[in-house]
Amino acid sequence: MSLLAALAYDPATAVLKSTAANLAMTAFDTTNARLTFTAPSNGAVLVRIHCGIPNPATGATVLLGVLDGATVRMRQITMGNGLVGGANADWFGAEAVAVISGLTSGNSYTWDAAYGIESPSTAGNIKYGGPDDAVGNDGFGALIFEIWSTDNLLGSVWYDPTTAVNKLGTALAAMAEIDASNLRVAFTAPASGNVMWRIRAALRRGTAPFANVLLGVIDTAGPVVRQRVVPHRGLTRDTNAQGLLCMDAQGVITGLTASGSYTFSPAWSIQVIGGATDEIRYGGPNNATADDAGGGIGFEVWKA
């Protein structure tokens, strides 16, 4: 990968973005958190957004993403959202990473880092910047926004339908495709015969018991399960029955036939049954209504 554009905005005076009310995707700062870049030849870029969010026991559910004018290019429940916290002084790094494809090679694009609120809370707010001093809890680090080329990308899909999709975790299940129509990636295996895959999706978790989920890859020829892993994820707050957290799973698959054609699909299984509200959630409207969207689900296959 090579860097196409980046910023780290860390003003001397701290910036506060309230999480007290539901919010559709909104630009952080169209002056200081905006990037312009030229799309690479494959029309796909990797985007990374990172900021700090306080995480009390009743904190908000936050989406990070990208706006292209009024168009939402990407929105994602942040990795770190849902970690169990206590007082407002408990902070975590919230991060969203996704591949955005379908760009026109050679075209110039101007994108804004953005955020949205699904489950609001007055207990904490997004903050960045602040003085570098020895005074407690007044410096919050930079808002990071990066756009990278994807030279080793074999294929990807970012799926965020306007109507939310909910995959319930209330019954035991073997590995199965999450969506055979919208999430498959077809690619040609590299000379090495090795590929890396990655899945990011939101898991909604209410009060105990909690579902235990595996994420992985099904090769549609067969079909056969190529790999499955326990995803990285936060821990739900028992006090937030509508809480969403990000699951991130990845791995390397070896032994493919060089130049062979493959179609891989993200898959999931349920190893422990959860409560009535436990589910994978993606899609939903971009609005100011509580708990009706889970952001996108991403699946990528890379040369390895």
PASEBA-1860 file (N, C-alpha, C; in nm, 3 decimals):
! residues 304
1> MSLLAALA> 0.084/-0.119/0.000/0.000/0.000/0.000/0.088/0.124/0.000 ~ 0.037/0.230/-0.057/0.104/0.359/-0.051/0.003/0.465/-0.008 ~ 0.052/0.566/0.062/-0.035/0.669/0.117/-0.080/0.763/0.007 ~ -0.211/0.787/-0.001/-0.267/0.883/-0.096/-0.294/1.018/-0.031 ~ -0.335/1.018/0.094/-0.362/1.143/0.167/-0.379/1.108/0.315 ~ -0.344/1.203/0.402/-0.356/1.177/0.546/-0.357/1.309/0.622 ~ -0.416/1.305/0.742/-0.410/1.417/0.834/-0.417/1.365/0.976 ~ -0.360/1.442/1.065/-0.370/1.418/1.209/-0.402/1.553/1.272
9> YDPATAVL> -0.528/1.575/1.304/-0.572/1.705/1.354/-0.575/1.702/1.506 ~ -0.486/1.781/1.566/-0.467/1.782/1.711/-0.454/1.926/1.758 ~ -0.566/2.001/1.757/-0.559/2.143/1.791/-0.527/2.165/1.938 ~ -0.469/2.282/1.969/-0.430/2.313/2.105/-0.549/2.328/2.198 ~ -0.663/2.364/2.143/-0.787/2.370/2.220/-0.872/2.248/2.187 ~ -0.912/2.173/2.288/-0.985/2.049/2.265/-1.118/2.075/2.195 ~ -1.153/1.982/2.106/-1.281/1.984/2.035/-1.371/1.876/2.094 ~ -1.495/1.910/2.123/-1.593/1.817/2.177/-1.703/1.794/2.076
17> KSTAANLA> -1.736/1.667/2.050/-1.850/1.629/1.967/-1.946/1.551/2.054 ~ -2.063/1.608/2.077/-2.159/1.550/2.170/-2.212/1.415/2.122 ~ -2.229/1.324/2.215/-2.293/1.195/2.187/-2.428/1.185/2.257 ~ -2.485/1.299/2.296/-2.606/1.301/2.378/-2.733/1.277/2.299 ~ -2.728/1.285/2.167/-2.848/1.268/2.085/-2.814/1.185/1.962 ~ -2.914/1.113/1.911/-2.895/1.040/1.786/-2.856/1.134/1.674 ~ -2.769/1.085/1.584/-2.716/1.172/1.480/-2.689/1.092/1.355 ~ -2.740/1.140/1.240/-2.700/1.084/1.112/-2.553/1.118/1.086
25> MTAFDTTN> -2.491/1.052/0.990/-2.350/1.075/0.964/-2.325/1.222/0.932 ~ -2.229/1.280/1.005/-2.201/1.423/1.000/-2.050/1.445/0.994 ~ -2.005/1.537/0.909/-1.862/1.566/0.899/-1.810/1.621/1.031 ~ -1.692/1.575/1.072/-1.628/1.629/1.192/-1.595/1.776/1.175 ~ -1.530/1.809/1.062/-1.476/1.944/1.043/-1.437/1.955/0.896 ~ -1.516/2.028/0.818/-1.492/2.034/0.673/-1.370/2.117/0.636 ~ -1.310/2.183/0.733/-1.185/2.256/0.709/-1.063/2.174/0.747 ~ -1.069/2.108/0.862/-0.950/2.044/0.918/-0.951/1.891/0.914
33> ARLTFTAP> -1.062/1.831/0.874/-1.071/1.684/0.867/-1.122/1.641/0.731 ~ -1.070/1.706/0.628/-1.109/1.680/0.489/-0.984/1.646/0.408 ~ -0.994/1.545/0.321/-0.881/1.503/0.237/-0.922/1.500/0.090 ~ -0.829/1.540/0.005/-0.845/1.531/-0.140/-0.737/1.438/-0.194 ~ -0.776/1.346/-0.284/-0.682/1.248/-0.337/-0.724/1.209/-0.478 ~ -0.633/1.142/-0.547/-0.660/1.089/-0.681/-0.677/0.938/-0.672 ~ -0.786/0.887/-0.727/-0.814/0.744/-0.717/-0.710/0.663/-0.792 ~ -0.663/0.553/-0.735/-0.563/0.468/-0.801/-0.624/0.387/-0.915
41> SNGAVLVR> -0.539/0.315/-0.986/-0.582/0.246/-1.108/-0.688/0.138/-1.082 ~ -0.686/0.074/-0.964/-0.786/-0.030/-0.938/-0.916/0.025/-0.880 ~ -0.924/0.155/-0.859/-1.047/0.217/-0.812/-1.086/0.182/-0.670 ~ -0.989/0.136/-0.589/-1.019/0.096/-0.452/-0.918/0.158/-0.357 ~ -0.965/0.206/-0.243/-0.877/0.264/-0.142/-0.914/0.207/-0.006 ~ -0.816/0.205/0.084/-0.840/0.168/0.223/-0.844/0.296/0.305 ~ -0.946/0.308/0.388/-0.966/0.427/0.472/-0.952/0.388/0.618 ~ -0.884/0.472/0.693/-0.871/0.453/0.838/-0.905/0.584/0.908
49> IHCGIPNP> -0.993/0.575/1.009/-1.029/0.689/1.093/-1.013/0.647/1.239 ~ -0.951/0.735/1.319/-0.923/0.700/1.458/-0.942/0.824/1.544 ~ -1.007/0.807/1.659/-1.020/0.915/1.757/-1.038/0.855/1.895 ~ -1.038/0.938/1.996/-1.060/0.892/2.132/-1.202/0.917/2.177 ~ -1.257/0.820/2.251/-1.393/0.832/2.302/-1.394/0.786/2.448 ~ -1.451/0.866/2.539/-1.464/0.817/2.676/-1.565/0.705/2.682 ~ -1.549/0.614/2.776/-1.626/0.491/2.773/-1.684/0.455/2.909 ~ -1.777/0.536/2.959/-1.842/0.500/3.085/-1.935/0.381/3.065
57> ATGATVLL> -1.991/0.333/3.175/-2.072/0.212/3.169/-2.196/0.228/3.082 ~ -2.238/0.352/3.060/-2.357/0.376/2.977/-2.321/0.464/2.857 ~ -2.205/0.442/2.796/-2.160/0.525/2.686/-2.238/0.503/2.558 ~ -2.216/0.593/2.461/-2.289/0.591/2.335/-2.234/0.486/2.239 ~ -2.316/0.447/2.142/-2.272/0.366/2.029/-2.240/0.461/1.914 ~ -2.114/0.458/1.868/-2.063/0.555/1.771/-2.028/0.487/1.639 ~ -2.066/0.550/1.529/-2.023/0.512/1.396/-1.917/0.611/1.349 ~ -1.810/0.563/1.287/-1.717/0.648/1.214/-1.725/0.615/1.066
65> GVLDGATV> -1.701/0.715/0.982/-1.713/0.690/0.839/-1.664/0.803/0.753 ~ -1.706/0.801/0.628/-1.660/0.895/0.525/-1.780/0.952/0.451 ~ -1.780/1.084/0.436/-1.879/1.153/0.353/-1.812/1.206/0.228 ~ -1.873/1.182/0.113/-1.834/1.240/-0.015/-1.945/1.338/-0.051 ~ -1.929/1.464/-0.009/-2.042/1.556/-0.016/-2.149/1.508/0.081 ~ -2.271/1.482/0.027/-2.379/1.430/0.110/-2.388/1.278/0.105 ~ -2.302/1.214/0.027/-2.306/1.069/0.010/-2.222/0.999/0.115 ~ -2.280/0.902/0.183/-2.206/0.822/0.280/-2.128/0.715/0.203
73> RMRQITMG> -1.996/0.728/0.200/-1.912/0.629/0.133/-1.887/0.507/0.222 ~ -1.884/0.530/0.353/-1.858/0.422/0.447/-1.900/0.467/0.586 ~ -1.954/0.375/0.665/-1.982/0.399/0.807/-1.968/0.265/0.878 ~ -1.912/0.269/0.997/-1.876/0.146/1.065/-1.883/0.165/1.216 ~ -1.943/0.068/1.286/-1.929/0.064/1.431/-1.781/0.052/1.462 ~ -1.731/0.132/1.554/-1.587/0.139/1.574/-1.534/0.020/1.652 ~ -1.413/-0.025/1.614/-1.342/-0.120/1.697/-1.305/-0.049/1.827 ~ -1.344/-0.106/1.938/-1.328/-0.042/2.069/-1.461/-0.004/2.128
81> NGLVGGAN> -1.560/0.029/2.043/-1.693/0.060/2.096/-1.747/-0.064/2.167 ~ -1.798/-0.045/2.288/-1.853/-0.156/2.364/-1.759/-0.209/2.470 ~ -1.634/-0.161/2.474/-1.546/-0.201/2.583/-1.602/-0.152/2.715 ~ -1.596/-0.235/2.816/-1.656/-0.199/2.944/-1.575/-0.089/3.010 ~ -1.642/0.018/3.049/-1.576/0.130/3.115/-1.642/0.162/3.247 ~ -1.585/0.261/3.315/-1.640/0.302/3.442/-1.667/0.451/3.442 ~ -1.572/0.529/3.490/-1.588/0.674/3.496/-1.559/0.736/3.360 ~ -1.595/0.865/3.345/-1.571/0.936/3.219/-1.424/0.942/3.184
89> ADWFGAEA> -1.335/0.928/3.284/-1.192/0.936/3.256/-1.139/0.813/3.185 ~ -1.220/0.707/3.175/-1.178/0.586/3.104/-1.193/0.609/2.954 ~ -1.081/0.604/2.881/-1.081/0.634/2.738/-1.037/0.513/2.658 ~ -1.082/0.508/2.533/-1.033/0.406/2.442/-1.017/0.467/2.304 ~ -0.934/0.405/2.223/-0.918/0.448/2.085/-1.024/0.385/1.997 ~ -1.108/0.466/1.937/-1.212/0.418/1.847/-1.159/0.424/1.704 ~ -1.174/0.315/1.630/-1.116/0.309/1.497/-1.208/0.238/1.398 ~ -1.216/0.292/1.278/-1.287/0.229/1.167/-1.190/0.213/1.051
97> VAVISGLT> -1.188/0.094/0.991/-1.102/0.064/0.877/-1.185/-0.011/0.774 ~ -1.182/0.034/0.649/-1.259/-0.032/0.545/-1.200/-0.004/0.407 ~ -1.227/-0.094/0.314/-1.193/-0.072/0.174/-1.315/-0.019/0.101 ~ -1.296/0.090/0.030/-1.401/0.150/-0.052/-1.361/0.133/-0.198 ~ -1.443/0.064/-0.275/-1.411/0.035/-0.415/-1.509/0.104/-0.509 ~ -1.492/0.082/-0.638/-1.582/0.140/-0.736/-1.551/0.284/-0.773 ~ -1.433/0.334/-0.736/-1.394/0.470/-0.774/-1.345/0.472/-0.918 ~ -1.348/0.588/-0.979/-1.301/0.604/-1.117/-1.153/0.636/-1.115
105> SGNSYTWD> -1.074/0.549/-1.176/-0.929/0.567/-1.178/-0.891/0.705/-1.233 ~ -0.802/0.774/-1.162/-0.753/0.904/-1.206/-0.838/1.022/-1.166 ~ -0.960/0.997/-1.116/-1.046/1.106/-1.073/-1.003/1.160/-0.937 ~ -1.028/1.289/-0.915/-1.002/1.351/-0.786/-1.127/1.343/-0.699 ~ -1.106/1.308/-0.572/-1.215/1.298/-0.475/-1.180/1.381/-0.352 ~ -1.283/1.439/-0.290/-1.266/1.511/-0.164/-1.363/1.451/-0.063 ~ -1.304/1.395/0.043/-1.383/1.323/0.143/-1.364/1.385/0.281 ~ -1.471/1.375/0.361/-1.470/1.423/0.499/-1.478/1.306/0.596
113> AAYGIESP> -1.395/1.308/0.700/-1.413/1.215/0.812/-1.544/1.251/0.882 ~ -1.622/1.149/0.919/-1.755/1.174/0.972/-1.785/1.080/1.087 ~ -1.892/1.115/1.161/-1.936/1.031/1.273/-2.087/1.035/1.282 ~ -2.144/0.933/1.346/-2.287/0.927/1.371/-2.310/0.860/1.506 ~ -2.427/0.881/1.564/-2.461/0.826/1.696/-2.587/0.740/1.682 ~ -2.576/0.612/1.720/-2.690/0.521/1.716/-2.760/0.512/1.852 ~ -2.686/0.481/1.956/-2.743/0.478/2.091/-2.680/0.592/2.170 ~ -2.753/0.701/2.194/-2.692/0.820/2.255/-2.667/0.802/2.404
121> STAGNIKY> -2.580/0.889/2.455/-2.550/0.893/2.598/-2.496/1.031/2.634 ~ -2.540/1.083/2.746/-2.487/1.210/2.795/-2.363/1.188/2.882 ~ -2.324/1.061/2.901/-2.215/1.030/2.995/-2.077/1.054/2.937 ~ -2.065/1.071/2.805/-1.933/1.092/2.746/-1.946/1.151/2.607 ~ -1.841/1.217/2.558/-1.842/1.280/2.428/-1.713/1.249/2.354 ~ -1.719/1.250/2.220/-1.598/1.240/2.140/-1.516/1.366/2.162 ~ -1.386/1.350/2.185/-1.298/1.466/2.202/-1.166/1.441/2.131 ~ -1.107/1.548/2.079/-0.972/1.541/2.024/-0.905/1.676/2.041
129> GGPDDAVG> -0.771/1.674/2.035/-0.697/1.796/2.060/-0.679/1.821/2.209 ~ -0.648/1.945/2.242/-0.624/1.984/2.381/-0.476/2.009/2.407 ~ -0.444/2.077/2.517/-0.304/2.113/2.545/-0.220/1.991/2.583 ~ -0.090/2.004/2.561/0.007/1.903/2.605/0.066/1.952/2.735 ~ 0.006/1.913/2.845/0.048/1.964/2.976/0.036/1.853/3.080 ~ 0.053/1.889/3.205/0.044/1.793/3.315/-0.084/1.811/3.394 ~ -0.188/1.862/3.326/-0.320/1.879/3.386/-0.405/1.758/3.350 ~ -0.477/1.703/3.444/-0.550/1.579/3.422/-0.663/1.590/3.322
137> NDGFGALI> -0.668/1.498/3.228/-0.782/1.474/3.139/-0.824/1.596/3.058 ~ -0.724/1.669/3.002/-0.758/1.782/2.915/-0.693/1.770/2.777 ~ -0.622/1.660/2.750/-0.562/1.636/2.620/-0.606/1.501/2.567 ~ -0.651/1.496/2.441/-0.720/1.378/2.390/-0.661/1.324/2.261 ~ -0.548/1.377/2.220/-0.481/1.325/2.102/-0.549/1.366/1.973 ~ -0.494/1.318/1.863/-0.536/1.362/1.731/-0.655/1.285/1.677 ~ -0.732/1.352/1.592/-0.827/1.287/1.502/-0.748/1.246/1.378 ~ -0.744/1.116/1.350/-0.665/1.061/1.240/-0.757/1.026/1.123
145> FEIWSTDN> -0.714/1.063/1.003/-0.789/1.030/0.881/-0.685/1.000/0.773 ~ -0.690/0.876/0.721/-0.591/0.832/0.622/-0.660/0.763/0.505 ~ -0.602/0.780/0.385/-0.650/0.712/0.266/-0.529/0.649/0.196 ~ -0.537/0.516/0.173/-0.426/0.439/0.119/-0.465/0.370/-0.011 ~ -0.369/0.350/-0.099/-0.391/0.265/-0.216/-0.400/0.120/-0.170 ~ -0.452/0.033/-0.256/-0.472/-0.109/-0.220/-0.409/-0.197/-0.328 ~ -0.278/-0.185/-0.343/-0.209/-0.251/-0.453/-0.222/-0.404/-0.449 ~ -0.230/-0.463/-0.331/-0.236/-0.608/-0.317/-0.378/-0.662/-0.304
153> LLGSVWYD> -0.476/-0.577/-0.323/-0.616/-0.620/-0.308/-0.658/-0.708/-0.426 ~ -0.715/-0.824/-0.395/-0.768/-0.913/-0.499/-0.918/-0.891/-0.521 ~ -0.986/-0.850/-0.417/-1.130/-0.825/-0.430/-1.188/-0.786/-0.296 ~ -1.296/-0.709/-0.298/-1.358/-0.666/-0.173/-1.503/-0.630/-0.199 ~ -1.579/-0.626/-0.091/-1.716/-0.577/-0.096/-1.744/-0.503/0.034 ~ -1.811/-0.390/0.023/-1.859/-0.314/0.138/-2.009/-0.301/0.121 ~ -2.085/-0.365/0.210/-2.230/-0.375/0.192/-2.301/-0.306/0.308 ~ -2.382/-0.205/0.275/-2.451/-0.124/0.376/-2.589/-0.088/0.321
161> PTTAVNKL> -2.681/-0.186/0.317/-2.814/-0.159/0.259/-2.894/-0.061/0.343 ~ -2.991/0.005/0.281/-3.070/0.106/0.351/-3.168/0.044/0.451 ~ -3.200/-0.083/0.434/-3.282/-0.155/0.532/-3.192/-0.247/0.612 ~ -3.197/-0.237/0.744/-3.107/-0.314/0.829/-3.131/-0.464/0.812 ~ -3.022/-0.539/0.815/-3.026/-0.686/0.813/-2.984/-0.735/0.951 ~ -3.062/-0.825/1.008/-3.032/-0.879/1.139/-3.020/-1.031/1.130 ~ -2.904/-1.084/1.171/-2.881/-1.228/1.175/-2.882/-1.270/1.321 ~ -2.988/-1.337/1.364/-3.008/-1.367/1.505/-2.911/-1.474/1.553
169> GTALAAMA> -2.865/-1.456/1.676/-2.775/-1.552/1.740/-2.846/-1.635/1.845 ~ -2.973/-1.666/1.820/-3.055/-1.733/1.921/-3.067/-1.883/1.898 ~ -2.991/-1.939/1.804/-2.992/-2.083/1.782/-2.852/-2.126/1.740 ~ -2.811/-2.244/1.784/-2.682/-2.297/1.742/-2.680/-2.318/1.591 ~ -2.566/-2.289/1.529/-2.557/-2.300/1.383/-2.415/-2.328/1.340 ~ -2.400/-2.416/1.241/-2.271/-2.441/1.178/-2.239/-2.325/1.084 ~ -2.115/-2.321/1.033/-2.073/-2.213/0.944/-2.163/-2.205/0.821 ~ -2.211/-2.085/0.793/-2.298/-2.061/0.678/-2.270/-1.923/0.624
177> EIDASNLR> -2.293/-1.904/0.494/-2.273/-1.773/0.433/-2.363/-1.670/0.499 ~ -2.307/-1.552/0.523/-2.385/-1.443/0.580/-2.485/-1.390/0.477 ~ -2.441/-1.377/0.352/-2.528/-1.328/0.245/-2.470/-1.374/0.112 ~ -2.531/-1.477/0.053/-2.479/-1.535/-0.071/-2.500/-1.445/-0.192 ~ -2.585/-1.345/-0.181/-2.614/-1.258/-0.295/-2.527/-1.134/-0.300 ~ -2.490/-1.080/-0.184/-2.428/-0.947/-0.179/-2.287/-0.943/-0.123 ~ -2.234/-1.053/-0.072/-2.106/-1.047/-0.002/-2.000/-1.140/-0.060 ~ -2.025/-1.206/-0.170/-1.924/-1.293/-0.228/-1.818/-1.212/-0.302
185> VAFTAPAS> -1.693/-1.261/-0.297/-1.581/-1.199/-0.368/-1.517/-1.304/-0.458 ~ -1.514/-1.277/-0.589/-1.449/-1.363/-0.686/-1.311/-1.306/-0.719 ~ -1.210/-1.393/-0.727/-1.074/-1.346/-0.750/-0.991/-1.455/-0.815 ~ -0.875/-1.414/-0.866/-0.776/-1.507/-0.921/-0.663/-1.520/-0.822 ~ -0.628/-1.643/-0.786/-0.525/-1.666/-0.685/-0.390/-1.618/-0.735 ~ -0.309/-1.556/-0.647/-0.176/-1.509/-0.686/-0.079/-1.625/-0.702 ~ 0.041/-1.593/-0.752/0.142/-1.696/-0.777/0.181/-1.770/-0.649 ~ 0.176/-1.702/-0.536/0.212/-1.764/-0.409/0.111/-1.869/-0.363
193> GNVMWRIR> -0.011/-1.860/-0.412/-0.118/-1.947/-0.364/-0.169/-1.911/-0.226 ~ -0.130/-1.794/-0.178/-0.168/-1.751/-0.043/-0.250/-1.623/-0.048 ~ -0.355/-1.616/0.034/-0.435/-1.494/0.043/-0.465/-1.464/0.189 ~ -0.483/-1.336/0.218/-0.530/-1.292/0.348/-0.673/-1.244/0.333 ~ -0.759/-1.280/0.427/-0.899/-1.235/0.426/-0.927/-1.155/0.554 ~ -1.029/-1.073/0.546/-1.066/-0.990/0.661/-1.215/-0.958/0.657 ~ -1.281/-0.965/0.772/-1.422/-0.933/0.785/-1.439/-0.835/0.900 ~ -1.520/-0.730/0.879/-1.563/-0.643/0.988/-1.715/-0.630/0.983
201> AALRRGTA> -1.778/-0.647/1.099/-1.924/-0.635/1.107/-1.961/-0.599/1.250 ~ -2.083/-0.552/1.269/-2.132/-0.514/1.401/-2.211/-0.629/1.462 ~ -2.193/-0.646/1.593/-2.270/-0.742/1.671/-2.350/-0.665/1.774 ~ -2.479/-0.686/1.773/-2.566/-0.625/1.874/-2.579/-0.723/1.990 ~ -2.550/-0.672/2.110/-2.557/-0.758/2.227/-2.632/-0.687/2.338 ~ -2.732/-0.753/2.390/-2.809/-0.699/2.500/-2.759/-0.754/2.631 ~ -2.851/-0.785/2.720/-2.813/-0.842/2.848/-2.787/-0.992/2.834 ~ -2.714/-1.048/2.931/-2.677/-1.189/2.927/-2.802/-1.279/2.918
209> PFANVLLG> -2.789/-1.399/2.855/-2.665/-1.460/2.803/-2.626/-1.400/2.669 ~ -2.497/-1.414/2.634/-2.445/-1.357/2.512/-2.412/-1.467/2.412 ~ -2.436/-1.441/2.284/-2.402/-1.537/2.180/-2.251/-1.536/2.156 ~ -2.195/-1.654/2.135/-2.055/-1.667/2.093/-2.051/-1.697/1.945 ~ -1.985/-1.609/1.870/-1.987/-1.613/1.724/-1.849/-1.647/1.670 ~ -1.843/-1.729/1.567/-1.723/-1.747/1.486/-1.746/-1.680/1.351 ~ -1.642/-1.617/1.298/-1.646/-1.563/1.162/-1.541/-1.636/1.078 ~ -1.567/-1.646/0.949/-1.473/-1.717/0.864/-1.507/-1.707/0.717
217> VIDTAGPV> -1.451/-1.798/0.639/-1.461/-1.794/0.493/-1.511/-1.928/0.441 ~ -1.612/-1.923/0.356/-1.659/-2.040/0.282/-1.616/-2.025/0.136 ~ -1.554/-2.128/0.083/-1.524/-2.138/-0.061/-1.649/-2.196/-0.125 ~ -1.712/-2.118/-0.214/-1.842/-2.159/-0.268/-1.831/-2.281/-0.358 ~ -1.710/-2.317/-0.404/-1.691/-2.440/-0.479/-1.687/-2.554/-0.378 ~ -1.790/-2.630/-0.374/-1.801/-2.737/-0.276/-1.941/-2.742/-0.217 ~ -1.979/-2.648/-0.131/-1.895/-2.548/-0.065/-1.811/-2.613/0.047 ~ -1.706/-2.540/0.089/-1.619/-2.589/0.194/-1.576/-2.473/0.282
225> VRQRVVPH> -1.569/-2.497/0.411/-1.520/-2.396/0.504/-1.368/-2.389/0.493 ~ -1.316/-2.275/0.449/-1.171/-2.259/0.434/-1.103/-2.221/0.566 ~ -1.173/-2.140/0.646/-1.114/-2.097/0.773/-1.223/-2.037/0.860 ~ -1.204/-2.045/0.993/-1.296/-1.982/1.089/-1.217/-1.945/1.214 ~ -1.250/-1.831/1.273/-1.179/-1.782/1.391/-1.277/-1.713/1.484 ~ -1.237/-1.700/1.609/-1.309/-1.614/1.703/-1.269/-1.470/1.674 ~ -1.363/-1.381/1.646/-1.327/-1.243/1.611/-1.284/-1.162/1.732 ~ -1.199/-1.060/1.706/-1.174/-0.957/1.806/-1.304/-0.879/1.827
233> RGLTRDTN> -1.332/-0.841/1.950/-1.451/-0.761/1.976/-1.445/-0.706/2.117 ~ -1.529/-0.605/2.144/-1.541/-0.552/2.278/-1.631/-0.639/2.364 ~ -1.656/-0.593/2.484/-1.748/-0.658/2.577/-1.867/-0.566/2.597 ~ -1.987/-0.623/2.588/-2.105/-0.540/2.598/-2.124/-0.486/2.740 ~ -2.190/-0.374/2.749/-2.232/-0.321/2.878/-2.366/-0.382/2.913 ~ -2.379/-0.441/3.029/-2.507/-0.498/3.069/-2.615/-0.392/3.079 ~ -2.576/-0.266/3.100/-2.673/-0.158/3.116/-2.721/-0.101/2.984 ~ -2.665/-0.147/2.872/-2.703/-0.093/2.741/-2.757/-0.206/2.655
241> AQGLLCMD> -2.890/-0.224/2.660/-2.953/-0.336/2.591/-2.949/-0.321/2.439 ~ -2.914/-0.204/2.389/-2.908/-0.181/2.245/-2.765/-0.166/2.194 ~ -2.668/-0.203/2.277/-2.529/-0.177/2.243/-2.482/-0.254/2.121 ~ -2.402/-0.187/2.036/-2.339/-0.248/1.920/-2.189/-0.245/1.939 ~ -2.122/-0.352/1.902/-1.977/-0.356/1.905/-1.925/-0.411/1.774 ~ -1.800/-0.381/1.745/-1.740/-0.422/1.618/-1.670/-0.556/1.634 ~ -1.695/-0.646/1.540/-1.620/-0.771/1.531/-1.521/-0.759/1.415 ~ -1.399/-0.802/1.439/-1.294/-0.799/1.336/-1.229/-0.937/1.332
249> AQGVITGL> -1.230/-1.000/1.215/-1.170/-1.132/1.199/-1.085/-1.133/1.074 ~ -0.970/-1.200/1.081/-0.884/-1.212/0.964/-0.797/-1.335/0.976 ~ -0.742/-1.377/0.863/-0.653/-1.492/0.863/-0.588/-1.506/0.726 ~ -0.497/-1.603/0.715/-0.427/-1.633/0.590/-0.464/-1.774/0.546 ~ -0.501/-1.788/0.421/-0.533/-1.918/0.361/-0.425/-1.951/0.261 ~ -0.365/-2.067/0.275/-0.255/-2.109/0.188/-0.299/-2.226/0.099 ~ -0.213/-2.259/0.003/-0.234/-2.379/-0.078/-0.332/-2.363/-0.191 ~ -0.368/-2.241/-0.230/-0.453/-2.222/-0.347/-0.373/-2.247/-0.474
257> TASGSYTF> -0.442/-2.281/-0.581/-0.377/-2.303/-0.709/-0.349/-2.171/-0.777 ~ -0.223/-2.143/-0.807/-0.186/-2.017/-0.871/-0.268/-1.996/-0.998 ~ -0.322/-1.876/-1.014/-0.404/-1.836/-1.129/-0.540/-1.906/-1.133 ~ -0.571/-1.983/-1.030/-0.704/-2.044/-1.023/-0.811/-1.944/-0.986 ~ -0.933/-1.969/-1.030/-1.045/-1.881/-1.000/-1.119/-1.931/-0.876 ~ -1.143/-1.840/-0.783/-1.209/-1.876/-0.657/-1.318/-1.773/-0.627 ~ -1.419/-1.819/-0.554/-1.521/-1.729/-0.500/-1.535/-1.760/-0.352 ~ -1.498/-1.662/-0.270/-1.505/-1.674/-0.125/-1.621/-1.590/-0.072
265> SPAWSIQV> -1.676/-1.635/0.039/-1.790/-1.566/0.099/-1.771/-1.561/0.250 ~ -1.797/-1.446/0.314/-1.788/-1.442/0.460/-1.897/-1.527/0.523 ~ -1.861/-1.593/0.633/-1.952/-1.687/0.697/-1.949/-1.669/0.848 ~ -2.051/-1.725/0.914/-2.060/-1.717/1.059/-2.121/-1.843/1.115 ~ -2.094/-1.868/1.242/-2.160/-1.977/1.314/-2.186/-1.933/1.457 ~ -2.280/-2.002/1.523/-2.315/-1.974/1.662/-2.276/-2.095/1.745 ~ -2.184/-2.074/1.839/-2.137/-2.181/1.924/-2.205/-2.181/2.061 ~ -2.250/-2.065/2.105/-2.327/-2.053/2.229/-2.446/-1.963/2.201
273> IGGATDEI> -2.564/-2.009/2.236/-2.687/-1.934/2.209/-2.690/-1.808/2.295 ~ -2.733/-1.697/2.234/-2.743/-1.571/2.305/-2.885/-1.535/2.342 ~ -2.900/-1.414/2.395/-3.031/-1.363/2.429/-3.112/-1.324/2.306 ~ -3.234/-1.280/2.329/-3.327/-1.254/2.220/-3.281/-1.140/2.129 ~ -3.195/-1.051/2.178/-3.152/-0.937/2.097/-3.013/-0.955/2.038 ~ -2.949/-1.068/2.062/-2.814/-1.089/2.008/-2.821/-1.119/1.859 ~ -2.745/-1.041/1.778/-2.752/-1.059/1.634/-2.638/-0.984/1.566 ~ -2.595/-1.035/1.452/-2.515/-0.955/1.361/-2.609/-0.857/1.294
281> RYGGPNNA> -2.566/-0.730/1.288/-2.650/-0.627/1.225/-2.567/-0.546/1.128 ~ -2.622/-0.522/1.009/-2.558/-0.431/0.914/-2.664/-0.362/0.830 ~ -2.626/-0.247/0.775/-2.721/-0.167/0.701/-2.811/-0.086/0.791 ~ -2.917/-0.031/0.733/-3.010/0.054/0.805/-3.004/0.197/0.755 ~ -3.107/0.277/0.783/-3.111/0.414/0.733/-3.008/0.503/0.801 ~ -2.967/0.606/0.728/-2.877/0.708/0.784/-2.963/0.822/0.835 ~ -3.000/0.814/0.962/-3.095/0.911/1.017/-3.063/0.937/1.164 ~ -3.154/1.006/1.231/-3.135/1.039/1.372/-3.230/0.959/1.460
289> TADDAGGG> -3.261/0.836/1.417/-3.346/0.747/1.495/-3.261/0.646/1.569 ~ -3.295/0.619/1.692/-3.212/0.533/1.777/-3.212/0.389/1.728 ~ -3.093/0.331/1.727/-3.074/0.187/1.717/-3.146/0.123/1.597 ~ -3.136/0.184/1.481/-3.196/0.122/1.363/-3.094/0.096/1.253 ~ -2.965/0.110/1.283/-2.861/0.086/1.182/-2.736/0.028/1.248 ~ -2.666/-0.055/1.172/-2.543/-0.115/1.223/-2.421/-0.081/1.141 ~ -2.435/0.013/1.045/-2.322/0.042/0.958/-2.300/-0.070/0.858 ~ -2.190/-0.064/0.784/-2.165/-0.161/0.680/-2.095/-0.286/0.731
297> IGFEVWKA> -2.097/-0.390/0.646/-2.018/-0.509/0.668/-1.916/-0.517/0.554 ~ -1.790/-0.542/0.589/-1.684/-0.543/0.489/-1.618/-0.680/0.480 ~ -1.584/-0.721/0.356/-1.512/-0.846/0.332/-1.407/-0.818/0.226 ~ -1.282/-0.857/0.258/-1.169/-0.829/0.169/-1.086/-0.954/0.151 ~ -1.025/-0.968/0.032/-0.929/-1.074/0.003/-0.805/-1.009/-0.058 ~ -0.687/-1.035/0.001/-0.562/-0.971/-0.037/-0.457/-1.075/-0.076 ~ -0.366/-1.038/-0.164/-0.247/-1.120/-0.190/-0.166/-1.134/-0.062 ~ -0.107/-1.252/-0.042/-0.026/-1.273/0.077/0.100/-1.352/0.039
END
